[in-house]
Amino acid sequence: MVIDAKNMNYQTLDRLVKDSAERDIVIENVMGQRYIAAGAKGKNIKINGIPGNALGAYLNDCMIEVNGNGQDALGDTMNAGTIVIHGNCGDTAGYGMRDGRIFVRGYAGYRVGIHMKEYGEHIPAIVVGGAAGAYLGEYQAGGVIVVLGIGSEDRQCVGDFTATGMHGGKIYVRSRFVPVDLPAWVEAHKVTDKSELEPLVREFCSYFPYDADVLLSHDYFVIAPTVSKIYKTMYCNRPV
């Protein structure tokens, strides 16, 4: 099924996608329509153009591929599925995501992976090919973020305030530069075991024209909290 979204209202486009009985959908001439595939499931969606905010929000088991840039709130609170962006993306990608995968070929804005979480076997992942902006992994409670820093090899590829409030999950950074100003309860260590990292890098390279073996041969740091219950001083311990 092919949908021409030129001059189409975002609500009309969203309804066409949701109501279609077709599994494979191509959307042409997308220009800023938001909420595309929000809460959708069981579809393969290819988007030619630039979707608006909240692409794939609350996504359930869909494959979305964008031949263009993504905007803010990409994959907001997504539950399952995969989103592939062949350009860059805006702020808050993967906000509160609970499972699934997001792959961005270029750079990503602020607050990537904010409030990411995991439960049991549901471990979400975000892979950014370029650099990521400030507040990466803010309040991260679970899941995995990978920043490959392609094109930023001569400088730090993550912004200020990385891992602010982080209390779970991991952030992998391909870089020779250790992120600065990490919170007191978060540390960065050189990666010696790439078994968790490797499948994500290889999947990234299956979508984009990069050599996984070359990327994996470089140095990585992993950022993770060193203590649990970092907010315990805020808990009420009085007997009820």
C-alpha positions as CSV (number, residue, x, y, z in Angstrom):
1,M,0.0,0.0,0.0
2,V,1.3,3.4,-0.9
3,I,0.0,6.6,0.7
4,D,0.8,10.0,-0.7
5,A,0.9,12.3,2.4
6,K,1.4,15.6,0.5
7,N,-0.7,18.3,2.2
8,M,-2.5,15.6,4.3
9,N,-3.6,16.3,7.8
10,Y,-1.7,14.3,10.4
11,Q,-5.0,12.8,11.8
12,T,-6.1,11.6,8.4
13,L,-2.7,10.1,7.8
14,D,-2.6,8.4,11.1
15,R,-6.1,6.9,10.6
16,L,-5.1,5.6,7.1
17,V,-2.1,3.8,8.6
18,K,-4.0,2.4,11.5
19,D,-7.0,1.2,9.6
20,S,-5.2,-0.3,6.7
21,A,-5.4,-4.1,6.5
22,E,-2.1,-4.1,4.6
23,R,1.1,-5.1,6.5
24,D,3.5,-3.3,4.2
25,I,2.9,0.5,3.8
26,V,5.0,3.1,2.0
27,I,4.3,6.8,2.9
28,E,5.5,9.3,0.3
29,N,5.9,13.1,0.7
30,V,5.8,13.2,4.4
31,M,6.4,16.7,5.8
32,G,6.0,17.1,9.5
33,Q,2.9,15.0,10.2
34,R,3.2,13.9,13.8
35,Y,2.1,10.7,15.6
36,I,2.7,8.5,12.6
37,A,2.2,4.8,13.7
38,A,1.6,5.8,17.3
39,G,0.5,2.6,19.0
40,A,0.6,0.7,15.8
41,K,1.4,-3.0,15.6
42,G,2.1,-5.7,13.0
43,K,3.2,-3.4,10.1
44,N,6.2,-2.6,8.1
45,I,6.2,1.1,7.4
46,K,8.6,2.9,5.1
47,I,8.5,6.7,5.3
48,N,10.0,9.0,2.5
49,G,10.3,12.5,3.9
50,I,10.5,14.0,7.4
51,P,7.9,12.8,9.9
52,G,6.9,15.1,12.8
53,N,7.1,14.6,16.5
54,A,6.3,11.3,18.3
55,L,6.9,9.0,15.4
56,G,6.2,5.5,16.7
57,A,5.1,6.6,20.1
58,Y,3.8,3.6,22.1
59,L,4.8,1.4,19.2
60,N,3.9,-2.3,19.4
61,D,5.9,-4.7,17.2
62,C,6.3,-2.7,14.0
63,M,9.2,-2.0,11.7
64,I,9.5,1.7,10.7
65,E,12.2,2.9,8.4
66,V,12.6,6.7,7.6
67,N,14.5,7.9,4.6
68,G,15.1,11.3,6.1
69,N,15.4,12.8,9.5
70,G,13.3,12.2,12.6
71,Q,12.0,14.9,15.0
72,D,11.5,15.0,18.8
73,A,10.0,12.2,20.9
74,L,10.9,9.5,18.4
75,G,9.8,6.2,19.9
76,D,8.3,7.8,23.0
77,T,7.3,5.0,25.4
78,M,7.6,2.3,22.7
79,N,6.8,-1.2,23.8
80,A,8.3,-3.2,20.9
81,G,9.5,-3.0,17.4
82,T,12.3,-1.3,15.5
83,I,12.7,2.3,14.2
84,V,15.5,3.0,11.7
85,I,16.4,6.6,10.9
86,H,18.6,7.2,7.9
87,G,19.3,10.8,8.9
88,N,19.5,12.6,12.2
89,C,16.9,12.9,15.0
90,G,15.7,15.5,17.5
91,D,15.4,15.5,21.2
92,T,14.1,12.9,23.7
93,A,14.5,9.9,21.4
94,G,13.3,6.8,23.2
95,Y,11.7,8.7,26.1
96,G,10.6,6.1,28.6
97,M,10.9,3.3,26.1
98,R,10.2,-0.1,27.6
99,D,11.5,-2.4,24.8
100,G,12.4,-2.4,21.1
101,R,15.2,-0.9,19.1
102,I,16.0,2.6,17.7
103,F,18.8,3.1,15.2
104,V,19.9,6.5,14.1
105,R,22.5,6.8,11.4
106,G,23.5,10.5,12.2
107,Y,23.4,12.5,15.3
108,A,20.7,12.8,18.0
109,G,19.6,15.8,20.1
110,Y,19.2,16.3,23.8
111,R,17.9,13.8,26.4
112,V,18.3,10.6,24.3
113,G,17.0,7.7,26.4
114,I,15.6,9.8,29.2
115,H,13.6,7.5,31.6
116,M,14.4,4.3,29.7
117,K,13.6,1.3,31.7
118,E,13.7,-2.5,31.5
119,Y,11.9,-5.5,33.0
120,G,13.0,-9.1,32.8
121,E,13.8,-9.9,29.1
122,H,12.4,-6.6,27.9
123,I,15.6,-4.6,27.4
124,P,15.3,-1.6,25.0
125,A,18.2,-0.3,23.0
126,I,19.1,2.9,21.2
127,V,22.1,3.1,18.8
128,V,23.3,6.6,17.6
129,G,25.8,6.6,14.8
130,G,27.0,10.1,15.3
131,A,27.2,12.3,18.4
132,A,24.5,12.8,21.1
133,G,23.5,16.0,22.8
134,A,23.4,16.9,26.5
135,Y,21.6,14.9,29.2
136,L,22.1,11.6,27.4
137,G,20.6,8.8,29.6
138,E,19.0,11.3,32.0
139,Y,17.2,9.3,34.8
140,Q,18.0,6.1,32.8
141,A,16.6,3.1,34.8
142,G,17.4,0.3,32.3
143,G,18.2,-0.6,28.8
144,V,21.3,0.1,26.6
145,I,22.4,3.2,24.8
146,V,25.2,3.1,22.3
147,V,26.9,6.2,20.9
148,L,29.3,5.4,18.1
149,G,30.5,8.9,17.5
150,I,31.2,8.4,13.8
151,G,32.7,11.7,12.6
152,S,33.6,12.8,16.1
153,E,36.7,10.7,16.7
154,D,38.8,13.8,17.6
155,R,36.5,15.0,20.4
156,Q,34.0,13.9,23.0
157,C,30.9,12.6,21.2
158,V,28.4,13.1,24.1
159,G,27.1,16.4,25.5
160,D,27.2,17.8,28.9
161,F,25.4,16.3,31.9
162,T,25.6,12.7,30.6
163,A,23.9,10.2,32.9
164,T,22.3,12.8,35.1
165,G,20.1,10.9,37.6
166,M,21.0,7.6,36.0
167,H,20.2,4.6,38.2
168,G,20.1,1.7,35.9
169,G,21.1,0.4,32.4
170,K,24.3,1.1,30.5
171,I,25.7,3.7,28.0
172,Y,28.4,2.6,25.6
173,V,30.5,5.3,24.0
174,R,33.0,4.6,21.2
175,S,35.7,7.2,22.0
176,R,39.1,7.8,23.3
177,F,37.7,10.6,25.6
178,V,36.1,9.7,28.9
179,P,32.9,11.7,29.4
180,V,33.4,14.5,31.9
181,D,31.3,15.6,34.9
182,L,29.6,12.3,35.5
183,P,27.4,12.1,38.7
184,A,29.1,10.8,41.8
185,W,27.3,7.5,41.7
186,V,28.2,6.8,38.0
187,E,31.5,5.7,36.6
188,A,33.0,5.1,33.1
189,H,35.2,2.1,32.5
190,K,37.0,0.8,29.4
191,V,35.0,-2.0,27.8
192,T,36.8,-5.4,27.9
193,D,33.8,-7.6,27.1
194,K,31.9,-6.6,24.0
195,S,29.4,-9.4,24.0
196,E,26.5,-7.2,24.8
197,L,27.6,-4.4,22.5
198,E,28.5,-6.5,19.4
199,P,25.0,-7.6,18.3
200,L,23.7,-4.0,18.5
201,V,26.6,-2.7,16.4
202,R,26.2,-5.4,13.9
203,E,22.5,-4.7,13.6
204,F,23.2,-1.0,13.1
205,C,25.6,-1.9,10.3
206,S,23.0,-4.1,8.7
207,Y,20.9,-0.9,8.1
208,F,23.7,1.6,7.3
209,P,26.9,1.3,5.2
210,Y,29.5,0.9,8.0
211,D,31.9,-2.0,8.8
212,A,30.9,-3.6,12.1
213,D,34.3,-5.2,12.5
214,V,36.0,-1.9,12.2
215,L,33.7,-0.2,14.6
216,L,34.0,-3.0,17.1
217,S,37.8,-2.9,16.9
218,H,37.9,0.6,18.5
219,D,38.0,1.6,22.2
220,Y,34.7,1.9,24.1
221,F,33.8,3.2,27.5
222,V,30.7,1.9,29.4
223,I,28.9,4.2,31.7
224,A,26.9,2.7,34.5
225,P,25.7,3.5,38.1
226,T,27.9,2.1,40.8
227,V,25.3,2.0,43.6
228,S,21.6,1.0,43.7
229,K,18.8,3.0,45.2
230,I,20.5,6.3,44.6
231,Y,17.3,8.1,45.7
232,K,17.0,6.3,49.0
233,T,17.4,9.5,51.0
234,M,14.1,10.6,49.5
235,Y,12.2,7.5,50.7
236,C,10.0,7.5,53.7
237,N,11.2,4.9,56.1
238,R,8.8,5.6,58.9
239,P,6.6,2.6,59.9
240,V,3.0,2.9,58.6
